[in-house]
Amino acid sequence: MPELPEVETIRRQLLAAGVEGRIIEKAYVEWPRTVEPLTPSVFCQAVRGRTLEKINRHGKWLVFCLDGNENLLVHLRMTGGFYLTQGTFRKGPHDRAIFEFSGGLNLHFRDPRKFGRFRLESCGGFRSVETVSGGDGAPPSRVSGLGPDALTVTKKEFFQALEGKDKILKALLLDQSVVAGIGNIYADEALFEAKLDPRRRSGTLSSDEISRLWKAIRRVIEAGVRNGGTSLGNGQGNYVDLNGEAGGHREKVKVYGRAGQPCVVCKQPLHRIRIAQRTTVFCPGCQR
């Protein structure tokens, strides 16, 4: 957490705020581990004077494409997020990095738990992919080592990603090298949507069931993006968007966090188990 829909929401808001095309005039790092293995001084020097040409995303990674054939990769981890200020700024209590852009716009990276990470890499770590969903929602690049993006994965790519694999379904969906961007929330929701038991092994799925799972993943991820992501509580580490607002998808989930409550379809109580060290909620009636 945050997962793909939360990161995509932030990406789209950064685009709408006009961050693209601006020059990073200064950078500050308040928590050195955010930019490891670089030191704060080396990192700040490396990004100073660079133009942020484009903001992409692959899975849970934000990709800030800088001039000079280099990318700044940002992973929000558990509690990371961004907010903007204009003109002279004050550092917030949980700010771990701040970028001063041309035009007086400041981008603050807020991270109460301090797990978020920045990585500077050459563009050689990326490969172009075909835009499949059209418009703003399709990232045009992939982070090396990750599977196809869950928002834009094609049916053919999904079949290829599952080929030869025989893993427990819940664990498979959490594996970012298979499909990138799915975490605990949307894995539970996708398996419910596809009517598949999370304990089932992927090697036992028929072609029709794989197709059903692919469609379910696309549906639940698209719904999460449409609703601005999922916020789970009111604590300081809970997900909020660029404007400090909670995501609206929490009231739309059908199984995640609803153990013991009646299934929205068959009314049987939802069960809670642990798979791959993660709490998993499913319906024993619908997900046979």
Backbone as a ProteinNet text record, in pm:
[ID]
protein_1_A
[PRIMARY]
MPELPEVETIRRQLLAAGVEGRIIEKAYVEWPRTVEPLTPSVFCQAVRGRTLEKINRHGKWLVFCLDGNENLLVHLRMTGGFYLTQGTFRKGPHDRAIFEFSGGLNLHFRDPRKFGRFRLESCGGFRSVETVSGGDGAPPSRVSGLGPDALTVTKKEFFQALEGKDKILKALLLDQSVVAGIGNIYADEALFEAKLDPRRRSGTLSSDEISRLWKAIRRVIEAGVRNGGTSLGNGQGNYVDLNGEAGGHREKVKVYGRAGQPCVVCKQPLHRIRIAQRTTVFCPGCQR
[TERTIARY]
85.7	0	89.7	74.7	-21	6.7	-101.3	-91.4	-108.8	-123	-127.2	-231.4	-357.7	-455.6	-419.2	-358.6	-319.9	-204.7	-107.6	6.6	-37.4	-126.3	-176.6	-257	-331.3	-405.7	-310	-203	-103.7	-37.6	-4.1	58	-30.2	-157.8	-249.6	-266.4	-264.5	-275.4	-150.3	-33.7	89.6	86.4	33.4	19.8	-73.1	-186.9	-284.5	-230.8	-137.4	-79.8	29.1	65.9	164	307.9	338.1	475	566.5	513.4	594.5	647.8	770.5	830.1	902.4	898.7	965.2	1108.2	1191	1329.9	1340.7	1415	1443.6	1554.5	1517.9	1616.6	1698.4	1633.2	1703	1635.1	1710.8	1653.8	1710.7	1628.5	1669.8	1632.2	1719.7	1690.4	1701.8	1591.4	1586.5	1608.6	1592.1	1613.5	1706.1	1834.9	1934.4	1899.3	1833.4	1805.3	1706.9	1634.1	1541.6	1614.1	1738.3	1810	1927	1939.7	2048	2043.4	2160.6	2295.9	2364.8	2300.7	2360.6	2354.3	2444.8	2434.7	2340.9	2281.1	2194.3	2261.9	2388.2	2455.8	2475.5	2514.5	2533.1	2399.8	2294.6	2162.8	2115.2	2123.9	2075.4	2152.9	2282.3	2363.4	2325.9	2293.1	2261.6	2131.3	2034	1904.2	1891.2	1977.9	1967.8	1991.4	1904.2	1914.5	1854.1	1801	1742.4	1595.7	1551.9	1412	1334.4	1219.3	1130.7	1044.6	1083.2	1019.7	886.1	874.2	750.9	737.6	613.5	587.3	513.5	578	519.2	497.5	451.8	433.9	440.3	497.3	490.3	467.1	354.1	318.1	304.9	376.4	370.6	480.7	559.3	668.9	626.5	651.4	643.1	776.3	770.5	891.2	897.4	987.3	1010.2	1121	1084.8	1180.6	1251.5	1381.9	1461.1	1534.7	1569	1653.2	1790	1863.6	1992.4	1981.9	1867.8	1853.8	1862.8	1800.6	1800.9	1661.3	1629.5	1498	1512.5	1423.5	1413	1294	1322.7	1218.3	1180.7	1051.9	1003	906.3	936.4	845.5	795.4	663.1	603.7	606.8	624	623.1	494.7	505.8	386.8	313.3	388.1	322.8	367.1	439	488.6	378.8	401.3	307.8	366.7	297.8	344.7	240.3	288.2	199.2	276.3	203.2	262	243.3	341.4	328.5	378.4	343.4	383.9	465.5	575	656.9	742.6	768.3	848	774.4	845.3	778.6	835.6	755.8	801.2	806.4	910.6	920.5	817	744.3	648.7	720.1	655	719.7	760.2	694.9	726.7	785.7	831.2	894.5	1030.3	1053.7	1182.6	1264.5	1199.4	1268.5	1178.8	1241.9	1167.8	1238.2	1158.8	1212.1	1155.4	1242	1200.5	1204.1	1087.1	1078.4	1074.1	1105.3	1090.6	944.5	924.5	789.2	740	829.1	792.5	712.8	705.9	630.6	723.8	679.6	759.6	687.2	761.2	706.2	768.3	682.9	726.8	697.5	797.5	776.7	757.8	636.9	599.4	595.5	658.1	666.3	684.7	575.6	586.8	669	657	727.3	869.3	906	1042.4	1085.5	990.4	1026.2	1035.3	984.9	987.1	1129.5	1147.5	1280.9	1282.9	1392.8	1419.8	1537.6	1534.6	1644.3	1669.6	1793.3	1831.6	1889.6	1832.8	1880.8	1882.1	1972.2	1972.7	1849.9	1809.3	1691.9	1715.8	1840.3	1869.8	1803.1	1753.6	1684	1539.2	1497.8	1357.9	1347.1	1231.3	1204	1065.4	1047.3	918.1	815.5	690.1	581.7	470.9	389.8	279.4	171.4	118.2	5.8	-118.7	-182.1	-295	-427.6	-425.8	-553.5	-583.3	-482.7	-506.1	-507.3	-482.5	-494.1	-388.1	-422.9	-325.6	-294.7	-378	-362.9	-259.6	-194.1	-103.1	41.8	116.7	258.5	334.7	418.6	488.1	620.1	653.8	780.2	763.9	858.9	855.2	982	967.4	1083.2	1138.9	1269	1334.2	1304.2	1270.8	1245.5	1099.9	1014.5	872.5	794.8	683.4	594.8	514.5	423.9	340.5	254.1	222.8	146.2	1.9	-50.1	-182.8	-294.9	-271	-374.4	-383.8	-274	-271.5	-236.8	-217.7	-177.4	-279.8	-231.3	-320	-346	-448.4	-480.7	-363.2	-299.5	-185.2	-69.8	-40.4	66.7	37.1	-89.4	-126	-108.2	-151.6	-132.5	16.6	97.4	241.6	302.9	252.9	306.6	279.5	167	130.2	185.3	235.8	281.5	393	374.5	475.3	480.1	392	393.5	288.7	322.2	229.5	239.7	186.7	192.8	52.7	43.9	-83.4	-130.4	-255.9	-304.6	-281.6	-308.8	-289.3	-142.3	-51.6	90.6	133.7	75.9	110	72.9	-45.3	-87.8	-3.3	53.8	139.1	281.6	315.8	450	461.8	539.7	549.2	619.8	693.9	758.8	660.6	542.1	439.2	350.8	284.9	207.4	237	268.7	313	198.8	194.2	100	-5.1	-21.9	-126.6	-70.3	-141.7	-108	-221.7	-224.7	-318.7	-465	-494.2	-633.4	-688.5	-620.4	-674.4	-655.4	-562.7	-552.5	-678	-717.2	-839.4	-960.7	-970	-1085.2	-1089.2	-973.1	-969.2	-1007.9	-958.6	-991.1	-1139.4	-1197.8	-1341.7	-1418.9	-1377.1	-1443.1	-1435.8	-1322.5	-1303.4	-1362.2	-1413.9	-1471.1	-1368.5	-1248	-1140.5	-1091.6	-1074.1	-1023.8	-877.9	-842.6	-705.2	-601.4	-643	-550.2	-523.7	-598.5	-584.4	-448.2	-392.9	-264.9	-288.2	-203.2	-221.9	-210.2	-132.2	-115.4	-240.3	-341.6	-466	-572	-543.4	-644.4	-664.7	-788.8	-820.4	-801.6	-803.9	-791.5	-904.5	-1025.7	-1139.4	-1119.3	-1063.5	-1040.7	-930.1	-826.5	-721.3	-779.2	-862.2	-928.6	-1014.5	-1085.2	-1171	-1089	-973.8	-887.5	-829.4	-787.5	-734.9	-839.2	-962.1	-1068.3	-1095.2	-1091.5	-1117.8	-1011	-884.3	-775.1	-794.7	-820.6	-839.8	-958.3	-1066.5	-1185.9	-1161.6	-1100.3	-1083.9	-978.6	-874.5	-773.8	-833.7	-908	-972	-1070.5	-1143.8	-1237.4	-1162.4	-1049.4	-970	-918.1	-872.1	-824.4	-940	-1052.6	-1170	-1215.6	-1198.3	-1242.4	-1131	-1015.9	-907.9	-831.1	-835.4	-760.1	-837	-771	-833.4	-758.5	-827.9	-773	-836.6	-755.7	-803.9	-830.7	-796	-816.1	-790.4	-771.5	-750.5	-615.5	-525.3	-394.5	-306.6	-198.9	-110.1	-38.7	-28.4	35.8	-59	-186.9	-284.2	-269.6	-305.7	-294.2	-384.9	-326.4	-402.7	-343.4	-422	-375	-295.3	-264.9	-182.9	-247.1	-379.3	-453	-483.4	-428	-452.1	-585.8	-650.8	-782.6	-772.5	-857	-859.4	-919	-876.9	-934.5	-1079.2	-1157.4	-1299.8	-1338	-1238.1	-1270.3	-1298.3	-1272.6	-1288.5	-1429.5	-1528.6	-1667	-1709.1	-1622.3	-1657.3	-1602.7	-1508.3	-1448.1	-1552.6	-1538.7	-1638.2	-1592.1	-1458.4	-1409.4	-1298.2	-1208	-1092.3	-1136.9	-1084.3	-1115.6	-1254.6	-1326.2	-1465.9	-1483	-1378.9	-1388.6	-1499.7	-1579.4	-1690.8	-1819.6	-1812.4	-1932.7	-1993	-2121.2	-2183.6	-2132.7	-2117.2	-2079.2	-2186.7	-2144.7	-2241	-2322.2	-2278.1	-2348.7	-2432.7	-2366.5	-2437.4	-2473.7	-2426.5	-2458	-2389.3	-2306.1	-2228.4	-2122	-2082.8	-1976.8	-1844	-1774.6	-1644.6	-1539.6	-1447.9	-1342.7	-1212.1	-1132.3	-1000	-894.7	-792.4	-679.7	-552	-436.9	-309.6	-243.4	-202.2	-130.5	-12.1	106.9	229.1	245.7	218.6	230.2	134.8	31.6	-63.7	-203.2	-279.7	-419.3	-496.3	-577.3	-653.9	-799.6	-888.1	-1031.8	-1099.3	-1186.7	-1254.5	-1388.7	-1471	-1602.5	-1596.5	-1618.6	-1612.4	-1726.3	-1832.7	-1943.6	-1920.2	-1873.8	-1855.2	-1721.5	-1619.8	-1484.6	-1450.3	-1513	-1495.7	-1367
-117.8	0	123.3	218.6	228.2	127.2	90.3	0.5	81.5	10.8	79	191.4	170.1	278.4	404.5	388.4	505	579.8	504.8	567.6	634.3	569	627.8	754.8	756.5	877.7	994.1	969.5	1074	1117.9	1023.3	1057.8	1151.3	1117.3	1200.8	1339.3	1345.5	1475.9	1560.7	1498.3	1571.3	1627.2	1548.6	1597.1	1717.5	1706.5	1815.2	1941.8	1925.2	2040.7	2109.3	2050.5	2113.4	2094.6	1981.5	1957.5	1923.8	1855.6	1821.3	1946.5	1936.2	2046.2	2148.2	2133.9	2228.5	2183.1	2278.1	2252.7	2238.4	2136.5	2121.4	2220.2	2328.9	2432.4	2396.3	2332.3	2286.2	2159.9	2079.2	1960.4	1948.6	1896.5	1876	1734.1	1667.7	1534	1540.1	1511.7	1519.8	1384.1	1275.5	1141.2	1068.4	1053.4	1000.5	866.1	777.8	644.4	649.4	760.2	773.1	760.8	808.6	811.4	713.4	623.8	525.7	445	409.7	417.1	552.4	650.3	782.6	855.6	949.1	1038.5	1153	1221.3	1334.1	1439.3	1472.2	1576.8	1533.5	1407.4	1357.1	1353.5	1307.2	1301.6	1440.8	1536.3	1671.6	1736.5	1711.9	1765.6	1700.8	1571.3	1498.6	1545.9	1588.6	1627.7	1778.6	1856	2001.2	2046.1	2134.1	2185.5	2096.3	1982.6	1888.3	1923.4	1897.6	1918.1	1788.7	1799.4	1684.1	1678.6	1592.2	1591.7	1518.5	1412.3	1332.8	1254.6	1229.1	1146.7	1021.7	908	779.4	697.4	575.3	483	342	251.9	109.6	37.1	-33.4	-97.8	6.4	-14.6	77.4	183.2	185.4	280.9	402.8	522	644.5	661.3	703.8	721.1	866.1	944.3	1082	1081.8	1107.6	1104.7	1240.3	1240	1362.3	1376	1500.1	1517.9	1454.5	1427.4	1362.6	1212.3	1156.7	1011.2	941.6	1002.2	943.6	952.6	857.4	853.2	848.2	917.5	908.5	818.6	701.4	607	629.4	633.8	657.4	547.1	479.7	379.4	432.3	445	505.6	412.7	281.8	181.5	193.4	195.1	187.5	320.1	429.2	555.1	675.2	654.3	767.2	836	962.8	1040.8	1177.4	1253.5	1385.9	1492.1	1615.8	1731.5	1850.4	1952.1	2068.2	2193.4	2282	2416.4	2515	2639.9	2744.3	2849.7	2895.8	3001.1	2950.1	3036.3	2998.2	2890.9	2786.1	2674.3	2649.5	2582.7	2529.3	2377.6	2320.3	2174.4	2115.8	2016.1	1947.1	1848.7	1804.7	1715.8	1579.8	1536.9	1406.6	1418.3	1537.2	1554.1	1484.5	1400.9	1331.3	1385.1	1450.9	1515.2	1625	1730.9	1842.9	1887.1	1913.9	1964.6	2103.8	2199.2	2332.4	2336.8	2358.9	2364.9	2509.3	2524.8	2656.3	2700.3	2832.2	2884.6	2886.7	2853.7	2864.1	2748.7	2636.8	2520.3	2426	2379.3	2290.1	2156.8	2049.4	1914.6	1850.3	1816.9	1758.3	1609.3	1528	1385.2	1361.2	1320.5	1298.7	1148.6	1104.2	959.9	933.7	925.7	906.9	786.2	674.4	553.2	543.1	630.7	641.7	521.6	450.4	334.8	367	482	518.4	530.3	501.2	501.6	568	643.6	704.7	631.5	617.7	553.3	629.3	668.2	730	622.1	609.7	509	565.2	513.9	552.7	493.4	553.1	503.4	366.5	318.1	184.8	76	109.7	13	-4.5	61	57.8	4.1	-48.7	-87.1	-36.8	6.2	61.5	-49.9	-16.3	-113	-45.2	-124.9	-71.6	-18.1	99.5	153.7	73.3	15	-72.9	-18.9	67.7	118	256	319.6	449.7	561	682.1	798.6	803.6	870.7	901.5	783.6	679.4	574.4	468.8	475.3	367.5	412.2	359	394.9	345.1	428.6	386.1	315.4	288.9	222.2	126.4	30.5	-67.5	-58	-77.8	-88.7	-229.5	-239.7	-368.3	-462.1	-587.5	-688.5	-702.7	-610.6	-618.7	-677.7	-742.2	-794.1	-683.4	-716.7	-615	-542.3	-418	-334.2	-383.3	-390.8	-447.7	-364.5	-235.7	-150.2	-167.9	-205.1	-210.7	-348.4	-448.5	-580.9	-637	-684.7	-745.3	-890.6	-945.9	-1086.5	-1175.6	-1145.5	-1224.1	-1215.4	-1094.3	-1077	-1153.6	-1153.3	-1221	-1371.9	-1427.6	-1570.8	-1604	-1518.5	-1542.3	-1534.2	-1441.3	-1424.7	-1546.8	-1615.5	-1732.8	-1863.3	-1858.2	-1980.5	-2048.6	-2176.6	-2254.8	-2233.2	-2150.3	-2122.2	-2207.2	-2248.8	-2327.1	-2276.6	-2158.3	-2095	-2079.6	-2068.9	-2035.4	-1901.1	-1891.1	-1774.7	-1643	-1637.9	-1511.6	-1470.5	-1565.4	-1534.8	-1492.2	-1553.3	-1519.3	-1375	-1331.8	-1194.5	-1092	-1131.6	-1039.3	-1033.9	-1126.1	-1133.2	-1027.8	-922.6	-810.9	-847.7	-958.9	-1001.8	-1070.3	-1105.3	-1166.6	-1057.8	-982.1	-864.7	-755	-636.2	-529.3	-438.5	-411.9	-312.1	-363.9	-496.8	-554.3	-579.8	-535.2	-563.9	-639.8	-637.6	-721.4	-686.9	-557.6	-515.1	-567.4	-533.2	-562.7	-708.5	-780.1	-924.9	-994.4	-960.8	-1020.1	-987	-861.2	-817.9	-887.2	-901.2	-965	-1112.5	-1183.2	-1324.5	-1344.9	-1254.8	-1263.4	-1238.1	-1134.4	-1100.4	-1217.2	-1289.1	-1401.3	-1531.8	-1529.7	-1649.2	-1762.2	-1727.3	-1825	-1828.3	-1948.2	-1965.3	-1917.9	-1831.2	-1779.7	-1886.6	-2005.1	-2114.7	-2204.3	-2182.2	-2263.7	-2239.3	-2339	-2324	-2280.2	-2189.6	-2132.6	-2237.5	-2342.9	-2446.2	-2528.4	-2515.6	-2591.5	-2511.6	-2386.8	-2302.5	-2340	-2340.3	-2359.2	-2226.8	-2231.7	-2108.9	-2011.6	-2065.1	-1978.9	-1911.2	-1984.5	-1926.8	-1822.1	-1843.7	-1742.6	-1616.3	-1632.1	-1517.3	-1443.1	-1518.3	-1457.6	-1378.1	-1433.1	-1363.8	-1237	-1243.7	-1126.1	-1014.3	-1049.4	-949	-891.2	-977.3	-932.7	-835.8	-865.1	-775.1	-638.8	-637	-509.6	-432.8	-504.1	-436.9	-374.4	-450.5	-396.9	-286.7	-297.7	-191.5	-65	-79.3	37.4	104.1	23.2	79.8	154.9	98.3	165.9	299.5	304.7	431.4	529.9	482.1	567.5	631.4	559.9	609.3	677	697.7	770.6	690.2	555.9	471.8	436.5	357.8	307.6	357.7	421.1	461.1	374.2	327.3	226.3	279.7	402.1	455.3	604.1	656.2	800.1	835.5	736	761.8	844.3	899.1	985.2	910.1	778.5	700.2	648.8	681	631.4	703.5	635.2	694.8	816	924.2	1040	1081.2	1148.5	1187.9	1318.1	1376.5	1496.1	1613.9	1611.5	1719.4	1690.5	1579.6	1544.6	1478	1431.5	1370.4	1218.1	1150.8	1004.7	950.8	829.7	765.3	724.6	720.5	691.2	546.1	456.8	318.8	228.6	277	192.4	137.2	216.1	171.6	78.6	60.3	-22.3	-164.5	-190.4	-323.4	-426.9	-547.6	-651.3	-756.4	-776.6	-876	-821.4	-742.2	-698.3	-628.2	-674.8	-613.3	-641.9	-736.5	-762.4	-903.4	-960.9	-1096.1	-1104.5	-1211	-1231.3	-1166.4	-1072.7	-1007.9	-1091.9	-1070.1	-1151.4	-1113.2	-1214.7	-1191.9	-1108.6	-1015.4	-928.1	-1003.6	-1125.9	-1204.6	-1314.7	-1404.5	-1522.3	-1512.3	-1407.8	-1379.4	-1471.6	-1567	-1647.5	-1559.7	-1591.8	-1513.8	-1528.4	-1418.5	-1420.8	-1477.5	-1556.5	-1620.6	-1542.8	-1552.2	-1489.9	-1597.8	-1600.9	-1692.4	-1614.4	-1680.7	-1617	-1693	-1618.4	-1674.1	-1583.2	-1639.3	-1562.3	-1449.9	-1482.9	-1389.4	-1269.8	-1282.2	-1172.8	-1221.6	-1135.5	-1165.8	-1171.1	-1274.6	-1295.7	-1319.8	-1248.3	-1263.7	-1313.3	-1413.2	-1468.4	-1524.4	-1554.9	-1615.3	-1764.9	-1852.2	-1997.2	-2044.6	-1964.3	-2002.9	-1965.2	-1843.1	-1793.5	-1835.7	-1850.9	-1881.3	-2026.4	-2117.4	-2259	-2310.8
0	0	0	-90.2	-200.1	-313.5	-382.5	-495.7	-625	-737	-866.4	-872.9	-834.4	-848.9	-770.4	-652.8	-574.3	-642	-693.7	-760.5	-890.5	-964.9	-1089.5	-1062.1	-952.7	-915.7	-893.2	-819.2	-793.7	-923.3	-1010.2	-1138	-1219.8	-1229.6	-1308.2	-1246.2	-1114	-1048.5	-1070.2	-1071.9	-1101.8	-1243.3	-1337.5	-1473.8	-1478.9	-1409.6	-1410.4	-1344.6	-1250	-1180.1	-1261.5	-1375.9	-1462.3	-1418.5	-1356.5	-1310.8	-1427.9	-1528.8	-1645.1	-1713.9	-1763.2	-1837.3	-1752.3	-1622.6	-1532.9	-1501.7	-1465.1	-1428.5	-1277.8	-1232.6	-1089.8	-1054.2	-987.6	-955.1	-830.9	-735.1	-615.1	-564.9	-491.6	-427.9	-288	-196.6	-57.9	-18.6	53.6	106.3	257.7	324.8	470.7	536.9	462.6	516.1	419.7	454.4	360.1	298.4	372.9	319	202.1	187.8	75.9	-57.4	-64.8	-192.3	-198.2	-100.6	-105	-234.8	-292.7	-236.1	-252.8	-317.8	-329.9	-196.4	-175	-60.2	-96.8	2.3	-30.6	-117.5	-89.6	-167	-311.8	-334.1	-470.5	-544.9	-477	-540.2	-580	-487.1	-514.5	-628.4	-632.9	-741.1	-874.4	-870.7	-993	-1056.4	-977	-1033.5	-1053.6	-991.2	-1002.9	-1147.3	-1195.8	-1331.1	-1437.3	-1398.3	-1494.3	-1520	-1641.7	-1678.1	-1659.4	-1592.5	-1578.4	-1704.3	-1796	-1927	-1928.7	-1850.9	-1853.9	-1724.7	-1684.1	-1565.9	-1611.2	-1599.1	-1634	-1507.4	-1526.5	-1414.5	-1468.1	-1389.8	-1420.7	-1290	-1280.9	-1155.6	-1045.8	-935.8	-822.2	-827.1	-935.5	-948	-1027.9	-975.2	-1053.8	-1125.5	-1250.6	-1330.3	-1377.6	-1317	-1358.2	-1463.5	-1587.7	-1697.8	-1706.3	-1681.7	-1682.2	-1814.9	-1848.5	-1966.3	-1939.5	-2046.2	-2028.6	-2019.4	-2066.3	-2076	-1940.3	-1838.6	-1704.8	-1645.1	-1559.9	-1495.4	-1344.3	-1277.3	-1132.2	-1101.4	-1044.9	-1007.3	-861.7	-833.5	-697.5	-658.1	-547	-491.6	-357.4	-344.2	-225	-104.2	-128.5	-21.6	62.2	196.3	281.1	295.4	314	354.2	272.9	162.4	84.9	4.9	-23.3	-103.9	-133.1	-215.4	-253.2	-221.9	-203.9	-205	-260.5	-305.6	-371.5	-287.9	-294.4	-239.2	-343.8	-326.6	-420.4	-347	-410.9	-351.9	-236.9	-140.4	-23.6	56	92.2	158.7	297.7	379.2	507.6	496.4	551.6	550.3	644.8	597.4	682.4	773	879.6	977.4	920.4	812.4	754.4	614.4	576.8	445.6	444.3	344.7	331.1	213.7	118.8	7.6	-47.8	-100.1	-157.5	-284.6	-388.1	-514.3	-539.7	-562.1	-605.3	-757.1	-818.1	-963.2	-1011.9	-1138.2	-1200.2	-1191.7	-1182	-1168.1	-1025.3	-930.1	-789.1	-734.2	-808.1	-761.3	-685.3	-569	-484.8	-468.2	-491	-475.3	-352.5	-254	-127.5	-127.8	-91.6	-72.2	76.6	113.8	253.4	279.2	390.7	415.4	565.3	642	787.4	829.8	759.1	800.2	743	653.1	598.2	513.6	452.6	371.1	222.2	179.4	38.5	-13.2	-142.9	-201	-338.3	-363.4	-493.4	-556.5	-690.7	-762.4	-891.3	-914.6	-1041.1	-1131.7	-1252.1	-1345.1	-1485.6	-1569.2	-1709.7	-1777	-1886.7	-1958.5	-2020.2	-2016.3	-2065.9	-1984.6	-1862.3	-1779.3	-1817.7	-1929.4	-1971.1	-2112	-2143.5	-2280.3	-2315.9	-2438.2	-2477.8	-2487.1	-2460.9	-2477.2	-2555	-2617	-2695.3	-2602.2	-2635.4	-2559.8	-2595.3	-2493.4	-2522.5	-2472.1	-2371.9	-2322.2	-2376.9	-2438.5	-2499	-2397.2	-2442.7	-2357.9	-2250.2	-2141.5	-2038.1	-1948	-1949.1	-1850.3	-1882	-1997.5	-2036	-2027	-1931.7	-1921	-2043.6	-2106.5	-2226.6	-2199.2	-2074.1	-2045.3	-1928.6	-1920.8	-1813	-1729.8	-1600.8	-1513.5	-1527.3	-1545.7	-1564.9	-1448.1	-1481	-1378.8	-1340.1	-1384.7	-1352.7	-1469.1	-1436.9	-1539.4	-1602.8	-1695	-1759	-1656.8	-1687.5	-1596.7	-1585.9	-1463.8	-1441.4	-1502.4	-1524.2	-1583.5	-1734.1	-1797.3	-1943.5	-1998.7	-1912.6	-1959.5	-2058.3	-2171.3	-2269.6	-2233.7	-2294.6	-2270.2	-2310	-2423.2	-2469.4	-2369.3	-2320	-2222	-2093.7	-2053	-1929.1	-1943	-2053.8	-2077.7	-2077.8	-2140.8	-2144.3	-2004.6	-1922.8	-1787.4	-1700.5	-1725.5	-1645.4	-1701.6	-1822.7	-1888.1	-1808.5	-1779.7	-1710.2	-1559.9	-1505.1	-1361.4	-1290.3	-1169	-1087.6	-943.8	-921	-789.5	-732.5	-600.6	-537.2	-592.8	-630.3	-703.4	-630.5	-501.4	-429.1	-433.3	-410.8	-414.8	-554.9	-656.8	-794.2	-825.9	-781.4	-809.4	-734.5	-621.8	-546.5	-602	-689.8	-747.9	-857.9	-832.7	-926.4	-1056.1	-1056.9	-1180.3	-1274.9	-1224.2	-1307.9	-1368.3	-1283.3	-1323.7	-1222.5	-1269.6	-1181.5	-1138	-1006.8	-955.4	-860.8	-852.2	-767.4	-628.8	-526.2	-388.5	-322.3	-190.8	-116.9	-145	-152.4	-171	-303	-411.8	-544.4	-582.4	-517.1	-539.2	-486.7	-363.1	-307.6	-393	-437	-515.4	-652.2	-716.5	-848.1	-839.9	-738.3	-724.7	-694.6	-617.9	-593.7	-722.6	-795.4	-921.5	-1020	-1018.6	-1110.9	-1058.8	-934.5	-870.5	-859.5	-816.7	-801.7	-657.6	-604.5	-468.4	-463.4	-368.7	-363.2	-335.2	-283.9	-254	-374.7	-480.7	-601.7	-666.1	-732	-801.2	-945.7	-991.6	-1125.2	-1234.9	-1210.2	-1310.9	-1338.2	-1251.2	-1269.9	-1344.8	-1378.3	-1442	-1588.2	-1629.8	-1771.6	-1844.9	-1975.7	-2055.5	-2023.5	-2005.3	-1972.5	-1837	-1741	-1608.5	-1611	-1691.6	-1705.3	-1768	-1868.8	-1931.6	-1830.5	-1747.2	-1645.8	-1545.3	-1505.8	-1410.8	-1472.7	-1598	-1667.6	-1670.4	-1708.3	-1712.2	-1573.3	-1470.8	-1334.4	-1286.3	-1315.6	-1277.1	-1340.6	-1470.1	-1539	-1480	-1449.1	-1396.8	-1260.6	-1168.3	-1032.5	-1028.4	-1111.8	-1116.3	-1176.6	-1285.3	-1347	-1250.6	-1174.9	-1076.7	-967.6	-921.6	-820.3	-868.1	-992.5	-1050	-1062.9	-1111.6	-1131.1	-999.8	-889.1	-758.2	-678.9	-742.9	-675.7	-573.8	-583.8	-492.3	-366.6	-280.4	-158.1	-36.5	54.5	183.9	290.4	385.4	480.4	619.5	648.4	782.7	786.1	906	922.1	982.3	996.1	1055.4	964.5	1019.4	942.6	830.9	842.5	739.2	633	642.7	546.9	413.5	306.6	173.8	157.7	107.5	60.2	-74	-155.4	-287.4	-280	-394.2	-400.6	-326.9	-316.7	-250.9	-104.7	-52.1	86.7	111.1	5.5	18.2	12.2	89.7	92	-36.9	-74.3	-191.8	-167.6	-274.7	-261.9	-285.4	-298.6	-335	-214.9	-92.9	25.4	38.1	2.1	15.7	-98.1	-195.7	-311.1	-302.5	-210.1	-204.5	-161.5	-215.4	-189.7	-90	-79.3	15.9	106.3	53.8	132.1	260.9	374.5	503.4	555	492.9	531.7	589.4	645.1	700.8	804.6	795.5	888	843.6	751.7	700.9	588.8	557.4	452.1	313.3	230	91	22	-61.6	-129.9	-234.2	-268.9	-369.1	-304.6	-226.5	-175.5	-27.5	38.8	179.9	280.5	234.2	328.1	393.9	518.8	584.4	509	492.5	426.7	521.3	468.3	547.1	536.8	643.4	645.1	669.8	583.3	598.2	569.9	585.2	551.1	437.5	335.3	221.5	193.6	182.5	156.5	258.2	385.4	497.3	486.5	404.7	390.9	425.9	495.4	523.7	392.8	380	256.1	292.9	228.1	254	125.2	139.8	23.3	64.2	-35.1	-10.7	-44.3	54.2	26.5	-61.8	-72.6	-159.2	-303.5	-326.2	-464.6	-524.5	-439.8	-489.1	-458.9	-530.8	-503.9	-567.8
[MASK]
++++++++++++++++++++++++++++++++++++++++++++++++++++++++++++++++++++++++++++++++++++++++++++++++++++++++++++++++++++++++++++++++++++++++++++++++++++++++++++++++++++++++++++++++++++++++++++++++++++++++++++++++++++++++++++++++++++++++++++++++++++++++++++++++++++++++++++++++++++++++++++++++

